[in-house]
């Protein structure tokens, strides 16, 4: 009895291996990922102080001889 069960078990394992090996492979669609462009940070200029031309620093004088 044990020998018959062992043979049946081995036969089922062999059949299941053959079925899974012969099954056509299903190809999964490949997701093509586009490169992500980096966006420059947004600068908030709504709260910038107005520029006073009288308070602007004087341009540096060129070095003399």
Predicted model as a PDB file, atoms N, CA, C, CB and O in Angstrom, pLDDT in the B-factor column:
MODEL        1                                                                  
ATOM      1  N   UNK A   1       0.832  -1.199   0.000  1.00 90.00           N  
ATOM      2  CA  UNK A   1       0.000   0.000   0.000  1.00 90.00           C  
ATOM      3  C   UNK A   1       0.874   1.260   0.000  1.00 90.00           C  
ATOM      4  CB  UNK A   1      -0.945   0.000   1.222  1.00 90.00           C  
ATOM      5  O   UNK A   1       0.597   2.210  -0.732  1.00 90.00           O  
ATOM      6  N   UNK A   2       1.926   1.264   0.820  1.00 92.00           N  
ATOM      7  CA  UNK A   2       2.808   2.423   0.882  1.00 92.00           C  
ATOM      8  C   UNK A   2       3.498   2.637  -0.457  1.00 92.00           C  
ATOM      9  CB  UNK A   2       3.848   2.253   1.996  1.00 92.00           C  
ATOM     10  O   UNK A   2       3.706   3.771  -0.888  1.00 92.00           O  
ATOM     11  N   UNK A   3       3.847   1.542  -1.102  1.00 95.00           N  
ATOM     12  CA  UNK A   3       4.537   1.630  -2.383  1.00 95.00           C  
ATOM     13  C   UNK A   3       3.617   2.231  -3.450  1.00 95.00           C  
ATOM     14  CB  UNK A   3       5.033   0.239  -2.823  1.00 95.00           C  
ATOM     15  O   UNK A   3       4.080   3.002  -4.291  1.00 95.00           O  
ATOM     16  N   UNK A   4       2.347   1.900  -3.431  1.00 94.00           N  
ATOM     17  CA  UNK A   4       1.388   2.423  -4.411  1.00 94.00           C  
ATOM     18  C   UNK A   4       1.169   3.921  -4.188  1.00 94.00           C  
ATOM     19  CB  UNK A   4       0.038   1.661  -4.316  1.00 94.00           C  
ATOM     20  O   UNK A   4       1.078   4.685  -5.149  1.00 94.00           O  
ATOM     21  N   UNK A   5       1.085   4.345  -2.910  1.00 95.00           N  
ATOM     22  CA  UNK A   5       0.921   5.768  -2.614  1.00 95.00           C  
ATOM     23  C   UNK A   5       2.156   6.555  -3.031  1.00 95.00           C  
ATOM     24  CB  UNK A   5       0.641   5.977  -1.123  1.00 95.00           C  
ATOM     25  O   UNK A   5       2.030   7.665  -3.549  1.00 95.00           O  
ATOM     26  N   UNK A   6       3.331   6.011  -2.817  1.00 96.00           N  
ATOM     27  CA  UNK A   6       4.565   6.677  -3.206  1.00 96.00           C  
ATOM     28  C   UNK A   6       4.650   6.831  -4.723  1.00 96.00           C  
ATOM     29  CB  UNK A   6       5.774   5.901  -2.684  1.00 96.00           C  
ATOM     30  O   UNK A   6       5.053   7.881  -5.221  1.00 96.00           O  
ATOM     31  N   UNK A   7       4.275   5.797  -5.447  1.00 96.00           N  
ATOM     32  CA  UNK A   7       4.292   5.858  -6.922  1.00 96.00           C  
ATOM     33  C   UNK A   7       3.271   6.868  -7.422  1.00 96.00           C  
ATOM     34  CB  UNK A   7       4.003   4.465  -7.536  1.00 96.00           C  
ATOM     35  O   UNK A   7       3.553   7.615  -8.358  1.00 96.00           O  
ATOM     36  N   UNK A   8       2.094   6.904  -6.815  1.00 96.00           N  
ATOM     37  CA  UNK A   8       1.064   7.864  -7.221  1.00 96.00           C  
ATOM     38  C   UNK A   8       1.524   9.290  -6.932  1.00 96.00           C  
ATOM     39  CB  UNK A   8      -0.269   7.574  -6.493  1.00 96.00           C  
ATOM     40  O   UNK A   8       1.322  10.190  -7.747  1.00 96.00           O  
ATOM     41  N   UNK A   9       2.142   9.490  -5.774  1.00 97.00           N  
ATOM     42  CA  UNK A   9       2.637  10.820  -5.425  1.00 97.00           C  
ATOM     43  C   UNK A   9       3.727  11.271  -6.388  1.00 97.00           C  
ATOM     44  CB  UNK A   9       3.168  10.831  -3.991  1.00 97.00           C  
ATOM     45  O   UNK A   9       3.723  12.415  -6.844  1.00 97.00           O  
ATOM     46  N   UNK A  10       4.653  10.383  -6.696  1.00 97.00           N  
ATOM     47  CA  UNK A  10       5.710  10.723  -7.647  1.00 97.00           C  
ATOM     48  C   UNK A  10       5.154  11.003  -9.038  1.00 97.00           C  
ATOM     49  CB  UNK A  10       6.732   9.599  -7.718  1.00 97.00           C  
ATOM     50  O   UNK A  10       5.641  11.897  -9.730  1.00 97.00           O  
ATOM     51  N   UNK A  11       4.147  10.256  -9.452  1.00 97.00           N  
ATOM     52  CA  UNK A  11       3.528  10.471 -10.764  1.00 97.00           C  
ATOM     53  C   UNK A  11       2.832  11.831 -10.805  1.00 97.00           C  
ATOM     54  CB  UNK A  11       2.519   9.341 -11.084  1.00 97.00           C  
ATOM     55  O   UNK A  11       2.930  12.542 -11.806  1.00 97.00           O  
ATOM     56  N   UNK A  12       2.137  12.198  -9.744  1.00 96.00           N  
ATOM     57  CA  UNK A  12       1.465  13.505  -9.713  1.00 96.00           C  
ATOM     58  C   UNK A  12       2.474  14.645  -9.709  1.00 96.00           C  
ATOM     59  CB  UNK A  12       0.556  13.613  -8.482  1.00 96.00           C  
ATOM     60  O   UNK A  12       2.260  15.671 -10.354  1.00 96.00           O  
ATOM     61  N   UNK A  13       3.578  14.466  -8.981  1.00 96.00           N  
ATOM     62  CA  UNK A  13       4.609  15.500  -8.980  1.00 96.00           C  
ATOM     63  C   UNK A  13       5.220  15.654 -10.368  1.00 96.00           C  
ATOM     64  CB  UNK A  13       5.703  15.170  -7.952  1.00 96.00           C  
ATOM     65  O   UNK A  13       5.459  16.776 -10.816  1.00 96.00           O  
ATOM     66  N   UNK A  14       5.472  14.549 -11.051  1.00 95.00           N  
ATOM     67  CA  UNK A  14       6.040  14.592 -12.393  1.00 95.00           C  
ATOM     68  C   UNK A  14       5.082  15.254 -13.377  1.00 95.00           C  
ATOM     69  CB  UNK A  14       6.387  13.184 -12.866  1.00 95.00           C  
ATOM     70  O   UNK A  14       5.503  16.066 -14.201  1.00 95.00           O  
ATOM     71  N   UNK A  15       3.806  14.916 -13.297  1.00 93.00           N  
ATOM     72  CA  UNK A  15       2.810  15.523 -14.184  1.00 93.00           C  
ATOM     73  C   UNK A  15       2.695  17.021 -13.916  1.00 93.00           C  
ATOM     74  CB  UNK A  15       1.436  14.842 -14.004  1.00 93.00           C  
ATOM     75  O   UNK A  15       2.618  17.807 -14.860  1.00 93.00           O  
ATOM     76  N   UNK A  16       2.681  17.431 -12.648  1.00 92.00           N  
ATOM     77  CA  UNK A  16       2.559  18.862 -12.336  1.00 92.00           C  
ATOM     78  C   UNK A  16       3.797  19.624 -12.812  1.00 92.00           C  
ATOM     79  CB  UNK A  16       2.355  19.072 -10.814  1.00 92.00           C  
ATOM     80  O   UNK A  16       3.678  20.760 -13.272  1.00 92.00           O  
ATOM     81  N   UNK A  17       4.991  19.014 -12.708  1.00 91.00           N  
ATOM     82  CA  UNK A  17       6.194  19.671 -13.207  1.00 91.00           C  
ATOM     83  C   UNK A  17       6.143  19.819 -14.717  1.00 91.00           C  
ATOM     84  CB  UNK A  17       7.440  18.891 -12.799  1.00 91.00           C  
ATOM     85  O   UNK A  17       6.551  20.852 -15.249  1.00 91.00           O  
ATOM     86  N   UNK A  18       5.650  18.809 -15.414  1.00 89.00           N  
ATOM     87  CA  UNK A  18       5.554  18.894 -16.876  1.00 89.00           C  
ATOM     88  C   UNK A  18       4.540  19.955 -17.309  1.00 89.00           C  
ATOM     89  CB  UNK A  18       5.165  17.531 -17.462  1.00 89.00           C  
ATOM     90  O   UNK A  18       4.772  20.687 -18.271  1.00 89.00           O  
ATOM     91  N   UNK A  19       3.426  20.030 -16.598  1.00 88.00           N  
ATOM     92  CA  UNK A  19       2.397  21.015 -16.947  1.00 88.00           C  
ATOM     93  C   UNK A  19       2.923  22.432 -16.743  1.00 88.00           C  
ATOM     94  CB  UNK A  19       1.124  20.794 -16.104  1.00 88.00           C  
ATOM     95  O   UNK A  19       2.714  23.297 -17.593  1.00 88.00           O  
ATOM     96  N   UNK A  20       3.602  22.675 -15.626  1.00 86.00           N  
ATOM     97  CA  UNK A  20       4.095  24.025 -15.377  1.00 86.00           C  
ATOM     98  C   UNK A  20       5.264  24.375 -16.289  1.00 86.00           C  
ATOM     99  CB  UNK A  20       4.512  24.171 -13.924  1.00 86.00           C  
ATOM    100  O   UNK A  20       5.440  25.547 -16.621  1.00 86.00           O  
ATOM    101  N   UNK A  21       6.062  23.405 -16.702  1.00 83.00           N  
ATOM    102  CA  UNK A  21       7.200  23.681 -17.579  1.00 83.00           C  
ATOM    103  C   UNK A  21       6.738  23.951 -19.007  1.00 83.00           C  
ATOM    104  CB  UNK A  21       8.187  22.510 -17.558  1.00 83.00           C  
ATOM    105  O   UNK A  21       7.381  24.723 -19.720  1.00 83.00           O  
ATOM    106  N   UNK A  22       5.659  23.345 -19.432  1.00 78.00           N  
ATOM    107  CA  UNK A  22       5.183  23.510 -20.807  1.00 78.00           C  
ATOM    108  C   UNK A  22       4.237  24.689 -20.973  1.00 78.00           C  
ATOM    109  CB  UNK A  22       4.495  22.253 -21.261  1.00 78.00           C  
ATOM    110  O   UNK A  22       3.863  25.029 -22.095  1.00 78.00           O  
ATOM    111  N   UNK A  23       3.848  25.313 -19.877  1.00 73.00           N  
ATOM    112  CA  UNK A  23       2.925  26.437 -19.951  1.00 73.00           C  
ATOM    113  C   UNK A  23       3.630  27.620 -20.620  1.00 73.00           C  
ATOM    114  CB  UNK A  23       2.406  26.826 -18.535  1.00 73.00           C  
ATOM    115  O   UNK A  23       4.756  27.948 -20.245  1.00 73.00           O  
ATOM    116  N   UNK A  24       2.986  28.272 -21.612  1.00 75.00           N  
ATOM    117  CA  UNK A  24       3.642  29.422 -22.243  1.00 75.00           C  
ATOM    118  C   UNK A  24       3.788  30.567 -21.248  1.00 75.00           C  
ATOM    119  CB  UNK A  24       2.848  29.891 -23.480  1.00 75.00           C  
ATOM    120  O   UNK A  24       2.888  30.848 -20.456  1.00 75.00           O  
ATOM    121  N   UNK A  25       4.934  31.211 -21.309  1.00 74.00           N  
ATOM    122  CA  UNK A  25       5.185  32.313 -20.387  1.00 74.00           C  
ATOM    123  C   UNK A  25       4.436  33.549 -20.852  1.00 74.00           C  
ATOM    124  CB  UNK A  25       6.694  32.604 -20.273  1.00 74.00           C  
ATOM    125  O   UNK A  25       4.470  33.905 -22.030  1.00 74.00           O  
ATOM    126  N   UNK A  26       3.764  34.195 -19.918  1.00 74.00           N  
ATOM    127  CA  UNK A  26       3.030  35.416 -20.216  1.00 74.00           C  
ATOM    128  C   UNK A  26       3.957  36.581 -19.918  1.00 74.00           C  
ATOM    129  CB  UNK A  26       1.698  35.513 -19.389  1.00 74.00           C  
ATOM    130  O   UNK A  26       4.407  36.758 -18.786  1.00 74.00           O  
ATOM    131  N   UNK A  27       4.239  37.379 -20.951  1.00 78.00           N  
ATOM    132  CA  UNK A  27       5.116  38.525 -20.754  1.00 78.00           C  
ATOM    133  C   UNK A  27       4.323  39.682 -20.178  1.00 78.00           C  
ATOM    134  CB  UNK A  27       5.791  38.936 -22.075  1.00 78.00           C  
ATOM    135  O   UNK A  27       3.271  40.059 -20.695  1.00 78.00           O  
ATOM    136  N   UNK A  28       4.849  40.234 -19.102  1.00 76.00           N  
ATOM    137  CA  UNK A  28       4.192  41.381 -18.495  1.00 76.00           C  
ATOM    138  C   UNK A  28       4.614  42.634 -19.255  1.00 76.00           C  
ATOM    139  CB  UNK A  28       4.543  41.498 -16.978  1.00 76.00           C  
ATOM    140  O   UNK A  28       5.771  42.752 -19.656  1.00 76.00           O  
ATOM    141  N   UNK A  29       3.693  43.565 -19.456  1.00 76.00           N  
ATOM    142  CA  UNK A  29       4.072  44.789 -20.169  1.00 76.00           C  
ATOM    143  C   UNK A  29       5.120  45.571 -19.389  1.00 76.00           C  
ATOM    144  CB  UNK A  29       2.838  45.669 -20.422  1.00 76.00           C  
ATOM    145  O   UNK A  29       5.026  45.728 -18.172  1.00 76.00           O  
ATOM    146  N   UNK A  30       6.107  46.052 -20.110  1.00 74.00           N  
ATOM    147  CA  UNK A  30       7.191  46.797 -19.479  1.00 74.00           C  
ATOM    148  C   UNK A  30       6.791  48.255 -19.404  1.00 74.00           C  
ATOM    149  CB  UNK A  30       8.526  46.626 -20.256  1.00 74.00           C  
ATOM    150  O   UNK A  30       6.406  48.859 -20.406  1.00 74.00           O  
ATOM    151  N   UNK A  31       6.884  48.817 -18.210  1.00 77.00           N  
ATOM    152  CA  UNK A  31       6.540  50.222 -18.034  1.00 77.00           C  
ATOM    153  C   UNK A  31       7.750  51.070 -18.396  1.00 77.00           C  
ATOM    154  CB  UNK A  31       6.074  50.511 -16.577  1.00 77.00           C  
ATOM    155  O   UNK A  31       8.806  50.959 -17.774  1.00 77.00           O  
ATOM    156  N   UNK A  32       7.588  51.917 -19.407  1.00 74.00           N  
ATOM    157  CA  UNK A  32       8.667  52.802 -19.789  1.00 74.00           C  
ATOM    158  C   UNK A  32       8.519  54.094 -18.996  1.00 74.00           C  
ATOM    159  CB  UNK A  32       8.664  53.071 -21.325  1.00 74.00           C  
ATOM    160  O   UNK A  32       7.533  54.819 -19.129  1.00 74.00           O  
ATOM    161  N   UNK A  33       9.501  54.355 -18.189  1.00 72.00           N  
ATOM    162  CA  UNK A  33       9.457  55.535 -17.328  1.00 72.00           C  
ATOM    163  C   UNK A  33      10.234  56.646 -18.007  1.00 72.00           C  
ATOM    164  CB  UNK A  33      10.036  55.232 -15.909  1.00 72.00           C  
ATOM    165  O   UNK A  33      11.418  56.499 -18.308  1.00 72.00           O  
ATOM    166  N   UNK A  34       9.556  57.755 -18.244  1.00 70.00           N  
ATOM    167  CA  UNK A  34      10.206  58.912 -18.855  1.00 70.00           C  
ATOM    168  C   UNK A  34      11.073  59.596 -17.805  1.00 70.00           C  
ATOM    169  CB  UNK A  34       9.155  59.905 -19.445  1.00 70.00           C  
ATOM    170  O   UNK A  34      10.724  59.615 -16.624  1.00 70.00           O  
ATOM    171  N   UNK A  35      12.205  60.161 -18.233  1.00 71.00           N  
ATOM    172  CA  UNK A  35      13.042  60.861 -17.253  1.00 71.00           C  
ATOM    173  C   UNK A  35      12.317  62.076 -16.683  1.00 71.00           C  
ATOM    174  CB  UNK A  35      14.371  61.293 -17.894  1.00 71.00           C  
ATOM    175  O   UNK A  35      11.639  62.813 -17.399  1.00 71.00           O  
ATOM    176  N   UNK A  36      12.477  62.260 -15.408  1.00 71.00           N  
ATOM    177  CA  UNK A  36      11.800  63.356 -14.720  1.00 71.00           C  
ATOM    178  C   UNK A  36      12.697  64.587 -14.774  1.00 71.00           C  
ATOM    179  CB  UNK A  36      11.458  62.975 -13.243  1.00 71.00           C  
ATOM    180  O   UNK A  36      13.858  64.550 -14.365  1.00 71.00           O  
ATOM    181  N   UNK A  37      12.137  65.666 -15.282  1.00 75.00           N  
ATOM    182  CA  UNK A  37      12.897  66.907 -15.342  1.00 75.00           C  
ATOM    183  C   UNK A  37      12.778  67.612 -14.000  1.00 75.00           C  
ATOM    184  CB  UNK A  37      12.399  67.822 -16.499  1.00 75.00           C  
ATOM    185  O   UNK A  37      11.694  67.711 -13.426  1.00 75.00           O  
ATOM    186  N   UNK A  38      13.921  68.101 -13.510  1.00 74.00           N  
ATOM    187  CA  UNK A  38      13.895  68.817 -12.245  1.00 74.00           C  
ATOM    188  C   UNK A  38      13.426  70.246 -12.494  1.00 74.00           C  
ATOM    189  CB  UNK A  38      15.292  68.800 -11.565  1.00 74.00           C  
ATOM    190  O   UNK A  38      13.908  70.929 -13.398  1.00 74.00           O  
ATOM    191  N   UNK A  39      12.491  70.673 -11.685  1.00 72.00           N  
ATOM    192  CA  UNK A  39      11.916  72.003 -11.828  1.00 72.00           C  
ATOM    193  C   UNK A  39      12.651  72.939 -10.880  1.00 72.00           C  
ATOM    194  CB  UNK A  39      10.380  71.996 -11.538  1.00 72.00           C  
ATOM    195  O   UNK A  39      12.894  72.607  -9.720  1.00 72.00           O  
ATOM    196  N   UNK A  40      13.002  74.115 -11.393  1.00 71.00           N  
ATOM    197  CA  UNK A  40      13.681  75.104 -10.550  1.00 71.00           C  
ATOM    198  C   UNK A  40      12.729  75.540  -9.442  1.00 71.00           C  
ATOM    199  CB  UNK A  40      14.157  76.336 -11.391  1.00 71.00           C  
ATOM    200  O   UNK A  40      11.525  75.653  -9.671  1.00 71.00           O  
ATOM    201  N   UNK A  41      13.255  75.783  -8.252  1.00 71.00           N  
ATOM    202  CA  UNK A  41      12.375  76.201  -7.154  1.00 71.00           C  
ATOM    203  C   UNK A  41      11.762  77.567  -7.437  1.00 71.00           C  
ATOM    204  CB  UNK A  41      13.148  76.236  -5.826  1.00 71.00           C  
ATOM    205  O   UNK A  41      12.398  78.451  -8.012  1.00 71.00           O  
ATOM    206  N   UNK A  42      10.528  77.710  -7.023  1.00 72.00           N  
ATOM    207  CA  UNK A  42       9.806  78.961  -7.234  1.00 72.00           C  
ATOM    208  C   UNK A  42      10.202  79.930  -6.123  1.00 72.00           C  
ATOM    209  CB  UNK A  42       8.254  78.730  -7.259  1.00 72.00           C  
ATOM    210  O   UNK A  42      10.122  79.610  -4.937  1.00 72.00           O  
ATOM    211  N   UNK A  43      10.629  81.118  -6.538  1.00 71.00           N  
ATOM    212  CA  UNK A  43      11.036  82.132  -5.579  1.00 71.00           C  
ATOM    213  C   UNK A  43       9.875  83.093  -5.371  1.00 71.00           C  
ATOM    214  CB  UNK A  43      12.308  82.886  -6.060  1.00 71.00           C  
ATOM    215  O   UNK A  43       9.341  83.650  -6.330  1.00 71.00           O  
ATOM    216  N   UNK A  44       9.492  83.283  -4.127  1.00 67.00           N  
ATOM    217  CA  UNK A  44       8.377  84.172  -3.813  1.00 67.00           C  
ATOM    218  C   UNK A  44       8.923  85.588  -3.677  1.00 67.00           C  
ATOM    219  CB  UNK A  44       7.637  83.722  -2.505  1.00 67.00           C  
ATOM    220  O   UNK A  44       9.637  85.898  -2.723  1.00 67.00           O  
ATOM    221  N   UNK A  45       8.584  86.445  -4.638  1.00 66.00           N  
ATOM    222  CA  UNK A  45       9.073  87.828  -4.624  1.00 66.00           C  
ATOM    223  C   UNK A  45       7.993  88.803  -4.190  1.00 66.00           C  
ATOM    224  CB  UNK A  45       9.592  88.218  -5.998  1.00 66.00           C  
ATOM    225  O   UNK A  45       8.185  90.015  -4.282  1.00 66.00           O  
ATOM    226  N   UNK A  46       6.869  88.302  -3.722  1.00 71.00           N  
ATOM    227  CA  UNK A  46       5.778  89.203  -3.355  1.00 71.00           C  
ATOM    228  C   UNK A  46       6.079  89.964  -2.071  1.00 71.00           C  
ATOM    229  CB  UNK A  46       4.485  88.423  -3.200  1.00 71.00           C  
ATOM    230  O   UNK A  46       5.493  91.023  -1.847  1.00 71.00           O  
ATOM    231  N   UNK A  47       6.968  89.466  -1.224  1.00 67.00           N  
ATOM    232  CA  UNK A  47       7.240  90.142   0.029  1.00 67.00           C  
ATOM    233  C   UNK A  47       8.629  90.772   0.062  1.00 67.00           C  
ATOM    234  CB  UNK A  47       7.091  89.177   1.169  1.00 67.00           C  
ATOM    235  O   UNK A  47       9.146  91.074   1.138  1.00 67.00           O  
ATOM    236  N   UNK A  48       9.239  90.972  -1.111  1.00 58.00           N  
ATOM    237  CA  UNK A  48      10.559  91.597  -1.158  1.00 58.00           C  
ATOM    238  C   UNK A  48      10.417  93.094  -0.896  1.00 58.00           C  
ATOM    239  CB  UNK A  48      11.249  91.341  -2.529  1.00 58.00           C  
ATOM    240  O   UNK A  48       9.448  93.719  -1.327  1.00 58.00           O  
ATOM    241  N   UNK A  49      11.378  93.654  -0.193  1.00 62.00           N  
ATOM    242  CA  UNK A  49      11.354  95.087   0.135  1.00 62.00           C  
ATOM    243  C   UNK A  49      11.704  95.887  -1.121  1.00 62.00           C  
ATOM    244  CB  UNK A  49      12.352  95.418   1.304  1.00 62.00           C  
ATOM    245  O   UNK A  49      12.540  95.457  -1.916  1.00 62.00           O  
ATOM    246  N   UNK A  50      11.072  97.045  -1.301  1.00 62.00           N  
ATOM    247  CA  UNK A  50      11.414  97.865  -2.473  1.00 62.00           C  
ATOM    248  C   UNK A  50      12.848  98.385  -2.355  1.00 62.00           C  
ATOM    249  CB  UNK A  50      10.420  99.052  -2.620  1.00 62.00           C  
ATOM    250  O   UNK A  50      13.337  98.662  -1.259  1.00 62.00           O  
ATOM    251  N   UNK A  51      13.506  98.511  -3.503  1.00 64.00           N  
ATOM    252  CA  UNK A  51      14.901  98.943  -3.531  1.00 64.00           C  
ATOM    253  C   UNK A  51      14.946 100.467  -3.551  1.00 64.00           C  
ATOM    254  CB  UNK A  51      15.650  98.347  -4.764  1.00 64.00           C  
ATOM    255  O   UNK A  51      14.300 101.093  -4.391  1.00 64.00           O  
ATOM    256  N   UNK A  52      15.697 101.067  -2.639  1.00 66.00           N  
ATOM    257  CA  UNK A  52      15.869 102.519  -2.565  1.00 66.00           C  
ATOM    258  C   UNK A  52      17.163 102.873  -3.299  1.00 66.00           C  
ATOM    259  CB  UNK A  52      15.902 103.022  -1.067  1.00 66.00           C  
ATOM    260  O   UNK A  52      18.239 102.463  -2.863  1.00 66.00           O  
ATOM    261  N   UNK A  53      17.088 103.631  -4.410  1.00 62.00           N  
ATOM    262  CA  UNK A  53      18.317 103.933  -5.170  1.00 62.00           C  
ATOM    263  C   UNK A  53      19.311 104.761  -4.375  1.00 62.00           C  
ATOM    264  CB  UNK A  53      17.972 104.666  -6.450  1.00 62.00           C  
ATOM    265  O   UNK A  53      20.511 104.679  -4.636  1.00 62.00           O  
ATOM    266  N   UNK A  54      18.859 105.554  -3.418  1.00 67.00           N  
ATOM    267  CA  UNK A  54      19.787 106.374  -2.633  1.00 67.00           C  
ATOM    268  C   UNK A  54      20.579 105.507  -1.662  1.00 67.00           C  
ATOM    269  CB  UNK A  54      19.024 107.470  -1.866  1.00 67.00           C  
ATOM    270  O   UNK A  54      21.688 105.880  -1.278  1.00 67.00           O  
ATOM    271  N   UNK A  55      20.041 104.366  -1.256  1.00 63.00           N  
ATOM    272  CA  UNK A  55      20.695 103.500  -0.293  1.00 63.00           C  
ATOM    273  C   UNK A  55      21.561 102.472  -0.970  1.00 63.00           C  
ATOM    274  CB  UNK A  55      19.680 102.820   0.575  1.00 63.00           C  
ATOM    275  O   UNK A  55      22.207 101.678  -0.287  1.00 63.00           O  
ATOM    276  N   UNK A  56      21.601 102.453  -2.296  1.00 60.00           N  
ATOM    277  CA  UNK A  56      22.401 101.463  -3.016  1.00 60.00           C  
ATOM    278  C   UNK A  56      23.879 101.748  -2.805  1.00 60.00           C  
ATOM    279  CB  UNK A  56      22.058 101.465  -4.526  1.00 60.00           C  
ATOM    280  O   UNK A  56      24.275 102.913  -2.802  1.00 60.00           O  
ATOM    281  N   UNK A  57      24.705 100.730  -2.628  1.00 64.00           N  
ATOM    282  CA  UNK A  57      26.135 100.951  -2.428  1.00 64.00           C  
ATOM    283  C   UNK A  57      26.788 101.516  -3.701  1.00 64.00           C  
ATOM    284  CB  UNK A  57      26.824  99.632  -2.013  1.00 64.00           C  
ATOM    285  O   UNK A  57      26.381 101.214  -4.823  1.00 64.00           O  
ATOM    286  N   UNK A  58      27.800 102.335  -3.483  1.00 62.00           N  
ATOM    287  CA  UNK A  58      28.509 102.949  -4.609  1.00 62.00           C  
ATOM    288  C   UNK A  58      29.360 101.888  -5.302  1.00 62.00           C  
ATOM    289  CB  UNK A  58      29.395 104.143  -4.130  1.00 62.00           C  
ATOM    290  O   UNK A  58      29.888 100.994  -4.640  1.00 62.00           O  
ATOM    291  N   UNK A  59      29.502 101.976  -6.634  1.00 64.00           N  
ATOM    292  CA  UNK A  59      30.329 100.985  -7.331  1.00 64.00           C  
ATOM    293  C   UNK A  59      31.794 101.155  -6.916  1.00 64.00           C  
ATOM    294  CB  UNK A  59      30.177 101.124  -8.878  1.00 64.00           C  
ATOM    295  O   UNK A  59      32.250 102.267  -6.650  1.00 64.00           O  
ATOM    296  N   UNK A  60      32.505 100.061  -6.868  1.00 67.00           N  
ATOM    297  CA  UNK A  60      33.904 100.121  -6.458  1.00 67.00           C  
ATOM    298  C   UNK A  60      34.736 100.791  -7.538  1.00 67.00           C  
ATOM    299  CB  UNK A  60      34.447  98.711  -6.159  1.00 67.00           C  
ATOM    300  O   UNK A  60      34.519 100.571  -8.730  1.00 67.00           O  
ATOM    301  N   UNK A  61      35.689 101.610  -7.113  1.00 67.00           N  
ATOM    302  CA  UNK A  61      36.575 102.299  -8.041  1.00 67.00           C  
ATOM    303  C   UNK A  61      37.619 101.326  -8.556  1.00 67.00           C  
ATOM    304  CB  UNK A  61      37.247 103.517  -7.369  1.00 67.00           C  
ATOM    305  O   UNK A  61      38.078 100.464  -7.807  1.00 67.00           O  
ATOM    306  N   UNK A  62      38.007 101.447  -9.834  1.00 69.00           N  
ATOM    307  CA  UNK A  62      39.029 100.542 -10.360  1.00 69.00           C  
ATOM    308  C   UNK A  62      40.373 100.842  -9.680  1.00 69.00           C  
ATOM    309  CB  UNK A  62      39.150 100.683 -11.914  1.00 69.00           C  
ATOM    310  O   UNK A  62      40.657 101.979  -9.303  1.00 69.00           O  
ATOM    311  N   UNK A  63      41.173  99.809  -9.537  1.00 69.00           N  
ATOM    312  CA  UNK A  63      42.471  99.960  -8.880  1.00 69.00           C  
ATOM    313  C   UNK A  63      43.401 100.782  -9.764  1.00 69.00           C  
ATOM    314  CB  UNK A  63      43.098  98.577  -8.568  1.00 69.00           C  
ATOM    315  O   UNK A  63      43.482 100.538 -10.968  1.00 69.00           O  
ATOM    316  N   UNK A  64      44.097 101.743  -9.187  1.00 63.00           N  
ATOM    317  CA  UNK A  64      45.000 102.603  -9.940  1.00 63.00           C  
ATOM    318  C   UNK A  64      46.406 102.048 -10.013  1.00 63.00           C  
ATOM    319  CB  UNK A  64      45.033 103.971  -9.331  1.00 63.00           C  
ATOM    320  O   UNK A  64      46.709 100.998  -9.446  1.00 63.00           O  
ATOM    321  N   UNK A  65      47.279 102.786 -10.736  1.00 57.00           N  
ATOM    322  CA  UNK A  65      48.671 102.356 -10.871  1.00 57.00           C  
ATOM    323  C   UNK A  65      49.466 102.669  -9.650  1.00 57.00           C  
ATOM    324  CB  UNK A  65      49.313 102.996 -12.062  1.00 57.00           C  
ATOM    325  O   UNK A  65      50.660 102.373  -9.598  1.00 57.00           O  
TER     326      UNK A  65                                                      
ENDMDL                                                                          
END                                                                             
